[in-house]
Amino acid sequence: MSKPKLQILFVCTGNLCRSPVAEYLLRHALGPRTPWQVSSAGLFAGQGTPASPPAIEVLQERGINLRPHRSRQVTKEMVDAAALIVVMTSEHLAELKRRFPEAQDRIYLLKSFCSGGGDDRDVRDPLGGTAIVYRAICDDIEAALPGLILYLKSYSDERDAPKD
């Protein structure tokens, strides 16, 4: 019997740009045989809104179809089910910890997975910006994925290790 999939949840404000881009980029990078189920939601999201057109365009340039995405509000059930919750800004981090204090040890800033660090730890909101702005945000998100994938691999390996 196979183990249930591990869940990672990306969270941003409206679930129209950053978190769905991160969701689809990570899902693409992990491939279909991953033990991870990847999803996204927003702190203040409407229900069922498509991703922003520039986000769809920028991922299409990378060969990823974001058109199926529909926004959704983050819920306690989503948070409870997630082994890891990754947010885009320090404000998202604080708000999610305020709403779900029991999950604070599972909530991380996306850029905390970037090697080399840097001063700006937030992925800024591109909503209303041009495709150039969206490409820069997509590049920011992609820069964090190798470190995040290493973390996911170590998490999966630890989970699958034989218990004494």
C-alpha positions as YAML, in Angstrom:
chain: A
units: angstrom
residues:
- id: 1
  name: MET
  ca: [0.00, 0.00, 0.00]
- id: 2
  name: SER
  ca: [1.46, 3.39, -0.97]
- id: 3
  name: LYS
  ca: [1.78, 6.23, 1.52]
- id: 4
  name: PRO
  ca: [-0.55, 9.21, 1.15]
- id: 5
  name: LYS
  ca: [0.88, 12.17, -0.73]
- id: 6
  name: LEU
  ca: [2.54, 14.91, 1.25]
- id: 7
  name: GLN
  ca: [0.94, 18.31, 0.74]
- id: 8
  name: ILE
  ca: [2.56, 21.69, 0.17]
- id: 9
  name: LEU
  ca: [0.39, 24.79, 0.11]
- id: 10
  name: PHE
  ca: [1.50, 28.12, -1.41]
- id: 11
  name: VAL
  ca: [-0.28, 31.19, -0.05]
- id: 12
  name: CYS
  ca: [-0.41, 34.80, -1.26]
- id: 13
  name: THR
  ca: [-3.03, 37.54, -1.09]
- id: 14
  name: GLY
  ca: [-5.57, 36.85, -3.84]
- id: 15
  name: ASN
  ca: [-4.37, 33.52, -5.31]
- id: 16
  name: LEU
  ca: [-4.26, 35.13, -8.77]
- id: 17
  name: CYS
  ca: [-0.53, 35.61, -9.40]
- id: 18
  name: ARG
  ca: [2.25, 34.57, -7.03]
- id: 19
  name: SER
  ca: [0.90, 31.48, -5.29]
- id: 20
  name: PRO
  ca: [-0.53, 29.86, -8.45]
- id: 21
  name: VAL
  ca: [2.69, 30.61, -10.35]
- id: 22
  name: ALA
  ca: [4.67, 28.98, -7.53]
- id: 23
  name: GLU
  ca: [2.24, 26.04, -7.45]
- id: 24
  name: TYR
  ca: [2.47, 25.34, -11.17]
- id: 25
  name: LEU
  ca: [6.25, 25.92, -11.38]
- id: 26
  name: LEU
  ca: [6.90, 23.54, -8.49]
- id: 27
  name: ARG
  ca: [4.48, 20.94, -9.78]
- id: 28
  name: HIS
  ca: [6.24, 21.09, -13.16]
- id: 29
  name: ALA
  ca: [9.70, 20.86, -11.56]
- id: 30
  name: LEU
  ca: [8.76, 17.89, -9.35]
- id: 31
  name: GLY
  ca: [7.12, 15.91, -12.14]
- id: 32
  name: PRO
  ca: [4.29, 13.41, -11.94]
- id: 33
  name: ARG
  ca: [6.04, 10.82, -9.76]
- id: 34
  name: THR
  ca: [6.57, 13.09, -6.77]
- id: 35
  name: PRO
  ca: [5.21, 12.17, -3.33]
- id: 36
  name: TRP
  ca: [4.13, 15.82, -3.01]
- id: 37
  name: GLN
  ca: [0.71, 17.23, -3.82]
- id: 38
  name: VAL
  ca: [1.08, 20.94, -4.62]
- id: 39
  name: SER
  ca: [-1.72, 23.51, -4.26]
- id: 40
  name: SER
  ca: [-2.28, 27.20, -3.58]
- id: 41
  name: ALA
  ca: [-4.75, 29.56, -1.94]
- id: 42
  name: GLY
  ca: [-5.10, 33.21, -0.95]
- id: 43
  name: LEU
  ca: [-5.59, 34.97, 2.35]
- id: 44
  name: PHE
  ca: [-8.16, 37.33, 0.83]
- id: 45
  name: ALA
  ca: [-9.09, 35.42, -2.33]
- id: 46
  name: GLY
  ca: [-12.36, 35.36, -4.17]
- id: 47
  name: GLN
  ca: [-13.63, 31.94, -5.14]
- id: 48
  name: GLY
  ca: [-13.13, 30.65, -8.69]
- id: 49
  name: THR
  ca: [-11.36, 33.58, -10.38]
- id: 50
  name: PRO
  ca: [-8.88, 32.66, -13.14]
- id: 51
  name: ALA
  ca: [-5.20, 33.55, -12.74]
- id: 52
  name: SER
  ca: [-4.23, 37.00, -13.99]
- id: 53
  name: PRO
  ca: [-3.63, 37.11, -17.77]
- id: 54
  name: PRO
  ca: [0.04, 38.18, -17.49]
- id: 55
  name: ALA
  ca: [0.70, 35.25, -15.10]
- id: 56
  name: ILE
  ca: [-0.86, 32.89, -17.64]
- id: 57
  name: GLU
  ca: [1.26, 34.46, -20.41]
- id: 58
  name: VAL
  ca: [4.54, 34.23, -18.49]
- id: 59
  name: LEU
  ca: [4.02, 30.57, -17.57]
- id: 60
  name: GLN
  ca: [2.96, 29.80, -21.14]
- id: 61
  name: GLU
  ca: [6.37, 31.15, -22.23]
- id: 62
  name: ARG
  ca: [7.87, 28.47, -19.96]
- id: 63
  name: GLY
  ca: [5.66, 25.75, -21.42]
- id: 64
  name: ILE
  ca: [3.29, 25.57, -18.44]
- id: 65
  name: ASN
  ca: [-0.48, 25.96, -18.77]
- id: 66
  name: LEU
  ca: [-1.88, 28.06, -15.89]
- id: 67
  name: ARG
  ca: [-5.34, 28.40, -17.51]
- id: 68
  name: PRO
  ca: [-6.97, 25.65, -15.36]
- id: 69
  name: HIS
  ca: [-6.20, 27.55, -12.13]
- id: 70
  name: ARG
  ca: [-9.08, 29.05, -10.13]
- id: 71
  name: SER
  ca: [-8.57, 31.10, -6.99]
- id: 72
  name: ARG
  ca: [-9.66, 29.91, -3.58]
- id: 73
  name: GLN
  ca: [-9.61, 31.19, -0.03]
- id: 74
  name: VAL
  ca: [-7.25, 29.49, 2.41]
- id: 75
  name: THR
  ca: [-9.13, 27.38, 4.95]
- id: 76
  name: LYS
  ca: [-8.32, 25.62, 8.21]
- id: 77
  name: GLU
  ca: [-8.74, 22.29, 6.42]
- id: 78
  name: MET
  ca: [-6.09, 23.24, 3.83]
- id: 79
  name: VAL
  ca: [-3.69, 24.41, 6.53]
- id: 80
  name: ASP
  ca: [-4.28, 21.29, 8.65]
- id: 81
  name: ALA
  ca: [-3.64, 19.02, 5.65]
- id: 82
  name: ALA
  ca: [-0.42, 20.74, 4.58]
- id: 83
  name: ALA
  ca: [2.93, 19.39, 5.71]
- id: 84
  name: LEU
  ca: [4.48, 22.65, 4.52]
- id: 85
  name: ILE
  ca: [2.95, 26.09, 3.88]
- id: 86
  name: VAL
  ca: [4.99, 28.58, 1.83]
- id: 87
  name: VAL
  ca: [4.08, 32.27, 1.71]
- id: 88
  name: MET
  ca: [5.26, 35.14, -0.46]
- id: 89
  name: THR
  ca: [5.72, 37.99, 2.05]
- id: 90
  name: SER
  ca: [6.42, 38.64, 5.70]
- id: 91
  name: GLU
  ca: [2.88, 40.08, 5.94]
- id: 92
  name: HIS
  ca: [1.45, 36.79, 4.67]
- id: 93
  name: LEU
  ca: [3.61, 34.96, 7.21]
- id: 94
  name: ALA
  ca: [2.33, 37.10, 10.10]
- id: 95
  name: GLU
  ca: [-1.32, 36.89, 9.00]
- id: 96
  name: LEU
  ca: [-1.24, 33.12, 8.50]
- id: 97
  name: LYS
  ca: [0.42, 32.62, 11.89]
- id: 98
  name: ARG
  ca: [-2.20, 34.88, 13.46]
- id: 99
  name: ARG
  ca: [-5.08, 32.93, 11.88]
- id: 100
  name: PHE
  ca: [-3.57, 29.49, 12.38]
- id: 101
  name: PRO
  ca: [-1.16, 29.60, 15.35]
- id: 102
  name: GLU
  ca: [-1.10, 25.80, 15.54]
- id: 103
  name: ALA
  ca: [0.60, 25.72, 12.11]
- id: 104
  name: GLN
  ca: [3.35, 28.27, 12.72]
- id: 105
  name: ASP
  ca: [6.15, 25.68, 12.67]
- id: 106
  name: ARG
  ca: [5.08, 24.66, 9.13]
- id: 107
  name: ILE
  ca: [4.91, 28.16, 7.58]
- id: 108
  name: TYR
  ca: [7.91, 29.51, 5.65]
- id: 109
  name: LEU
  ca: [8.74, 32.47, 3.44]
- id: 110
  name: LEU
  ca: [9.45, 31.28, -0.11]
- id: 111
  name: LYS
  ca: [12.67, 33.28, -0.37]
- id: 112
  name: SER
  ca: [14.00, 31.62, 2.79]
- id: 113
  name: PHE
  ca: [14.81, 28.71, 0.45]
- id: 114
  name: CYS
  ca: [17.05, 30.89, -1.78]
- id: 115
  name: SER
  ca: [20.76, 30.33, -1.48]
- id: 116
  name: GLY
  ca: [22.72, 33.44, -0.58]
- id: 117
  name: GLY
  ca: [19.80, 35.17, 1.08]
- id: 118
  name: GLY
  ca: [19.58, 38.88, 0.37]
- id: 119
  name: ASP
  ca: [17.83, 41.81, 1.97]
- id: 120
  name: ASP
  ca: [14.46, 41.52, 0.24]
- id: 121
  name: ARG
  ca: [12.75, 38.42, 1.59]
- id: 122
  name: ASP
  ca: [9.37, 39.18, -0.02]
- id: 123
  name: VAL
  ca: [8.09, 38.28, -3.48]
- id: 124
  name: ARG
  ca: [6.35, 41.51, -4.42]
- id: 125
  name: ASP
  ca: [2.83, 41.58, -5.80]
- id: 126
  name: PRO
  ca: [2.83, 41.97, -9.59]
- id: 127
  name: LEU
  ca: [-0.95, 42.46, -9.88]
- id: 128
  name: GLY
  ca: [-1.62, 45.29, -12.32]
- id: 129
  name: GLY
  ca: [1.95, 45.20, -13.64]
- id: 130
  name: THR
  ca: [3.23, 44.45, -17.12]
- id: 131
  name: ALA
  ca: [4.46, 41.10, -18.39]
- id: 132
  name: ILE
  ca: [7.99, 42.34, -17.62]
- id: 133
  name: VAL
  ca: [7.05, 42.67, -13.92]
- id: 134
  name: TYR
  ca: [5.48, 39.21, -13.98]
- id: 135
  name: ARG
  ca: [8.61, 37.72, -15.59]
- id: 136
  name: ALA
  ca: [10.73, 39.20, -12.79]
- id: 137
  name: ILE
  ca: [8.39, 37.74, -10.15]
- id: 138
  name: CYS
  ca: [8.45, 34.37, -11.91]
- id: 139
  name: ASP
  ca: [12.26, 34.52, -11.91]
- id: 140
  name: ASP
  ca: [12.19, 35.29, -8.15]
- id: 141
  name: ILE
  ca: [9.97, 32.29, -7.52]
- id: 142
  name: GLU
  ca: [12.08, 30.00, -9.74]
- id: 143
  name: ALA
  ca: [15.24, 31.07, -7.89]
- id: 144
  name: ALA
  ca: [13.81, 29.65, -4.64]
- id: 145
  name: LEU
  ca: [12.68, 26.33, -6.10]
- id: 146
  name: PRO
  ca: [16.01, 24.43, -6.01]
- id: 147
  name: GLY
  ca: [16.36, 25.09, -2.27]
- id: 148
  name: LEU
  ca: [12.71, 24.26, -1.67]
- id: 149
  name: ILE
  ca: [13.02, 21.01, -3.63]
- id: 150
  name: LEU
  ca: [16.07, 20.03, -1.54]
- id: 151
  name: TYR
  ca: [14.04, 20.70, 1.60]
- id: 152
  name: LEU
  ca: [11.13, 18.63, 0.26]
- id: 153
  name: LYS
  ca: [13.48, 15.78, -0.58]
- id: 154
  name: SER
  ca: [14.98, 15.77, 2.92]
- id: 155
  name: TYR
  ca: [11.47, 15.93, 4.41]
- id: 156
  name: SER
  ca: [10.34, 12.98, 2.27]
- id: 157
  name: ASP
  ca: [13.50, 10.99, 3.06]
- id: 158
  name: GLU
  ca: [13.05, 11.61, 6.80]
- id: 159
  name: ARG
  ca: [9.42, 10.51, 6.59]
- id: 160
  name: ASP
  ca: [10.34, 7.34, 4.70]
- id: 161
  name: ALA
  ca: [13.28, 6.41, 6.93]
- id: 162
  name: PRO
  ca: [12.79, 3.23, 8.97]
- id: 163
  name: LYS
  ca: [11.77, 3.88, 12.55]
- id: 164
  name: ASP
  ca: [13.79, 2.26, 15.35]
...
